[in-house]
Amino acid sequence: MSIVLIGLNHKTAPIEVRERLAFTDDACAAGLRALVDGEVVREGLIVSTCNRVEVLTTAGNGREQEAAARVGSFLCESRSLPRESFTEYLYTHRDEAAVRHVFRVASSLDSMVVGEPQVLGQVRHAYTLAVDAGTAGRVLHRLVHHAFRVAKRVRTETGIASSAVSISFTAVELGRKIFGSLKGATVLVVGAGEMAELATKHLTSAGATHILVANRTERAARELAQRFGGEAVDYERLSSHLGAADIVICSTGAGEYIITPEMATRALEERRNRPAFFIDISVPRNVDPAVGELDNLFVFDVDDLEAVVASNVREREREAERAELIVESEVMQFQQVLRDLDLGPTVGALREKLHAIARDEMKRQRQRLGDLTPEQEQAVEALLLSTVNKISHPIINRLRRSYDTGEEDNVKAWRDIFQLEE
């Protein structure tokens, strides 16, 4: 049994190619059933995200080329695309290289943002679709679950995901570092777009429980606040809400400063000079830089945050080197799993054949033993099977050594001797 993976990702193909090859869940399930024929392609799984489309399969021994060709034809037919429109972007990994690739993808070492947590969930979802479609068999079951284990090791044994590498997440992490904990802090989110939504999501994950949302469109503010258990406030009365906020995160499309030094001074008076932090992730900026010149008021803009992100990316890259070592050790372990899977049916068939011979001989010679109690019957059978196991033990060990050293002819010879099926 061989493992064959064919795909493309954000490194090899532009978005206009990736989106044309992308699969919906329904198309994925139907496609897998069409792809897996039980002969050339025995098992199949499709990972389809905004950054990658990969078809992971297992093929019969010696049929790797046929399987790769079948996957190529499948992509053409299922996506209604001419082969020349995407083949130059494809990569192919086989056996050990395929296992390594799957482990790196699950561990987020092959992601656009190294260490991002979403990709593991995407692999898990792809596996669920394959299980539901009935196209995940004994090899893919073990491979995917082993990949989950590798991803967990990378998360727990390295700091690959400990540093924020998105602007919205960095903004929240900065607030958490400033306050030690966001529990009890009041956060005012100004804006209700994608960046504001991401910041609000990270805020709630970080433990913030009192979130105010202000936006020019009141309905959008209300929807965002309800989604995260916050409170929508009147954008036109923004100045009156600044005094209550320990952290203000601004992310709007306004082309001018919406928070001025005068507004900040009044807010500071209401706060009785307690410090407040303004995190401005808007471009153009929403918070007048002069606000940061006031005592006890601190302003961080996108450039400040990007400097932190760049530092964190470098830190993740250092941690990724440690993660790669974990992947390599796990690839070696999984190779042994595959060897056991390939040889397992032969070993099992050999044991069953020898046991069957012993039982048949026992039946043929049974009369010579005379009358036996049930306990004696069991003792004789146990003795017989134990003897067979001891005789077969060195044969099985020799089989395994032959397989591990690539002596396929020896393995085939033992199959022929005992007339074992493939």
PyMOL commands that set and color helices and strands:
alter all, ss='L'
color gray80, all
select helices_A, chain A and resi 15-21+25-35+64-79+83-85+87-89+96-106+118-133+138-157+167-179+194-205+218-227+235-242+261-270+289-293+302-369+374-404+408-417
alter helices_A, ss='H'
color red, helices_A
select strands_A, chain A and resi 2-9+41-48+52-59+91-94+186-190+210-214+231-233+247-250+276-280+297-300
alter strands_A, ss='S'
color yellow, strands_A
deselect
rebuild
show_as cartoon
